[in-house]
Amino acid sequence: MRRRSIILFSIIVCALVSFFCFFILNAETKNVQSFYRESSEYNVHYRAKFLSDRLSGYLSDLDRIAASKLVQEGDSKKINKSLARLEEIDMPYVLDLCYADLEGMAYTKAEEPVDIKKVPFLNDVLLGRIPSGISDSMRSLFFDKDIFFAAVATRGVDKKLSGILFYVVDMLAVENPVDRLAFSPNASGFLISSEKELLVKPVFGSVVKSVGSDENSLSPKTRSALFNFLEVMGKSDFGSMILDSQEGPEFVSFAKVEKTNWTIGIVESESEFYKSFLRERTKLIGFFILFAVLVIFVFAFITLSGTRGKSSHRLTLQQDSDFDELTGLWTESRFEEESECLLRENPDKNYMFFGIDIRGFRIVQQTEGVAVANEQLMALAKRLGQIAMQQNGIAARGAIDHLYLMYPIKDKESAIAEYESFLYNGNYFSGRMGERIPTKTGIVFAGKDYEKDSVQNLIGKTSYAKHIIQDSLLQNYSVYDQSMEDRIIKDKKIERYIPIAFSHKEFYVVYQPKVDLSNGKVIGAEALVRWNSPELGECMPDEFITLFERNGYINRLDFYVYREVFEFLDKRAKEGKANVPISVNMSRFHLADEKFVQKFWDLFNNYNIPPELIEVEIVERSVGEGDSRLVEVTKQLHEKNFRVAIDDFGNGESSLNIISEIPADVLKLDQKFMRVDKNGKIPNEDEFKIVAKIVEMAKSLGKETICEGVETEQQISFLRSVDVNYVQGFYYSRPLKEEDFVMYLENHA
């Protein structure tokens, strides 16, 4: 009787489990359906906003150009010439930027004429019917691809309609975001114009694919679903619905794209989606039921056999995941846990954190093999493990060659002094030749008297410290301070806005006058760059020039300045006004470009100014003894009749060699010679002799001299006494914006 009761009980329990599983399956199906639709609608909304922001960017950029002085005051030829000189257009997917006056004739960057009155959308903007907007897609024979236009009407100083500016944009700007809408194998994105034309056609979805087709060719079911879809889409800015087509139910979600007459959407075959979902979920439920049945019958068998389990045991496992397989040290995650514990349980102690990398580890892997690289890593890890044991600390390995060490210290000063002796301790170790393993280490102090932060953040701070010395082979450790992090974060922020700065012309040129010491008149100026960023504020060169040199943007920035200077001189020449020579800076990185002088000359030739008005300044730090490349560049510039100056002269190690070897026209004395002591005297006797000798040698070789950084009357008197030709500095004028420099010229020429 008892046996039958247990079996009956087991059968009832299995039935209840089965019923419960199918109930859960049904409820979860509805939840998944709801979640799927919400996700689909959100995805479409997000892509619609993304497209709208991209298109708004095109129109905002055109508005900025239309508001410029050039467009408001210039004629059609001048505007087109200026647009043609743009090296590139940084707006994404933009193929060309054109301008047309009220006559309706525009020119491509290849100087091909285009009559925009033949394009209805552009003609509507030109006639003022619409102030700005985005066109539908069309095929461009010139570019041999599908394009659309972003256009704004322009107005003159008198606020009257004067023409039109427009971008020619690759349709990929729209197609790529639409294609990325699909997040399952049976879904695809689409884009429909206000004229019921599919600008981007979906792969799936028979109803949506039939938009724009002959309705008589559709089945009654699909035709009815299409009519319903177009009606809902015409009345709503967004929505979702199920379309019952000939091929089965299709789920559609759509949203209007602002700034356009377009509707973006996603379509998916619902039947395929739910079939797939049900198949996978049924397998899972079946497995669960089978498992439940087995558990119940095992329980019944044990009960019926009278077995009693009275004993218990505890299984303790060594967590292999806590240890790095190669080095035997703790993993980074275990290191973080233990470090947090040490800091928490010892609030009265101070600790030293190390983040240590092997310099050139990847190069060793590639050139000498993984085995040799791993041998170095294991040797260094072994030493860190020994230090951890000696100092009552802990050590770990992170990703690749990243190693970590932490131990208690008495004070910061003695800990730093002991660092290298702890690490190497007279041992020069490597598996190959026994040499010292080259490392770079970031150090941060934590605990009672120092940083109070999470271990993850402390590890991050060691990374900031390592970043500072990554290019210095002679410095193998760096101690973190907040300024490091601030500098790196600021550099990253600056890098983010560099492309925007070029496309929006946020850089501008200022001119610092050069003055003849004999009569106080302006004889020229140096062009200096500034950056006025809406996001970063006013940036001075020392905040971004070094960064531009590291990331390669310095070449583009220099040519940007060259163009601005050439345009300034050309404009004054056309106005019949007198010009003075302007000096422009040439980065040392241009020396690696054998075509630099030719590129400089090609840009200069677009303007009607004599080369004698341009002086090229080369920083002395770029000069090495017997630098044949610099000699060659200087000679090439002279062949084009440009003047050449050596900037910051006296600041490098090769100054005396430069005078005789580099055929420069001008030596600009470094402003260190203008140091003023606490009594206001400059310079000391030795510096006086050095400056006097430099000026004497320069004059004997037919070179002119100029000193920068001049701010006081004492400096002026000293420079006159040693017969320096020219000066520039705050004593006479700060760097001036173009309009202020023009006024300064009129008053001091």
Secondary structure, DSSP 8 states (H G I E B T S, - for coil): -HHHHHHHHHHHHHHHHHHHHHHHHHHHHHHHHHHHHHHHHHHHHHHHHHHHHHHHHHHHHHHHHHTSHHHHHS-HHHHHHHHHT-S---STTEEEEEEEETT-EEE-TT--EEEGGGSHHHHHHHTTSSSEEE---EEETTTTEEEEEEEEEEE-TTS-EEEEEEEEEETHHHHHHHHTT--STTEEEEEE-TTS-EEE--SS-HHHHTTTS-GGGS-HHHHHHHHHHHHHHHH-SEEEEEEEETTEEEEEEEEE-TTSS-EEEEEEEHHHHHHHHHHHHHHHHHHHHHHHHHHHHHHHHHHHTT-------------GGGB-TTT-SEEHHHHHHHHHHHHHH-TT-EEEEEEEEETTHHHHHHHH-HHHHHHHHHHHHHHHHHHHHHTT-EEEE-STT-EEEEEEES-HHHHHHHHHHHHHTT----TTT-----EEEEEEEEESSSB---HHHHHHHHHHHHHHTTT-SS--EEE--HHHHHHHHHHHHHHHHHHHHHHTT-EEEEEEEEEETTT--EEEEEEEEEEEETTTEEE-HHHHHHHHHHHTTHHHHHHHHHHHHHHHHHHHHHTT-----EEEEE-GGGGG-TTHHHHHHHHHTTS---GGGEEEEEEGGG--TT-HHHHHHHHHHHHTT-EEEEEEETSSS-HHHHHHHS--SEEEE-GGGG---TTS----HHHHHHHHHHHHHHHHTT-EEEEE---SHHHHHHHHHTT--EEESTTT---B-HHHHHHHHHHH-
